[in-house]
Structure formats: C-alpha cells, structure tokens
Amino acid sequence: MSDEDGSSWVPDACTLPTTERPLRLAEFDTLFRDAVRAVDRPSARHLRLLLDGADQVERTARDLAARESACCSFFTFDLTRPDGGSLTLDIRVPAAHTDVLDALAARAASRHDR
C-alpha cells in the first residue's frame, strides 16, 4: 500500500463511502497493533492472523469483519478458536482481489511489528 490512508488499494467493489475509509483503516490498524500475535500467508488468496484470545478482541474482530464484509463483499472472514486461548482470523479473497489482500497483509505485518 503506497499511501498512509490506504485509498490507493481500495477496489471499486468497495461500497464504503470514501469519507469513512480512513476511520475503518484506523480500526484495522488498532486491531493489528493491539491484538495480532502472528501473521501468516498460507496462499496468495489467504491471510491468517493469530490474535490475542481475549473476549473483547473476539467481539472487536467479529464486528469489524462483519462491517467490512458488508461493504467489500469479496472478503471472506472466518474467526475461530483453535485452542481455548487463542483466536485465528482467516481472511480470503478471490483471485481478482489478491492485490487488496497483499496490501492488508503488509499493513498487518507492519503494524504488528511496531
């Protein structure tokens, strides 16, 4: 992603109003910074984030995923608890939107590493 507000990689398929995009991106940045424990890329169309297992993190991730799916329907989010203490957020996209997932993965990794 080349710009700080993320607008350069937002596809036309996204129906979130332009004025709300920086706010949504800030919500993702907060999740990445505060809750992501590891970033994994199983395939070009699949990003896996290991999250802190706190109940509040789960509520926040579910809410954010639901709102993002509503405006960018090409995303598929799956939040699971593989063991009792952690959360896994799997994010998938169709082949036509791997560039969006690339940008999201880069952003997650850069915020997580701070």
HELIX and SHEET records of a PDB file:
HELIX    1   1 SER A    7  TRP A    9  5                                   3    
HELIX    2   2 THR A   18  GLU A   20  5                                   3    
HELIX    3   3 ARG A   21  ALA A   35  1                                  15    
HELIX    4   4 ASP A   55  CYS A   71  1                                  17    
HELIX    5   5 ALA A   95  HIS A   97  5                                   3    
HELIX    6   6 THR A   98  HIS A  112  1                                  15    
SHEET    1   A 4 VAL A  36  SER A  43  0                                        
SHEET    2   A 4 HIS A  46  ASP A  52 -1                                        
SHEET    3   A 4 SER A  86  ARG A  92 -1                                        
SHEET    4   A 4 THR A  76  THR A  80 -1                                        
END                                                                             
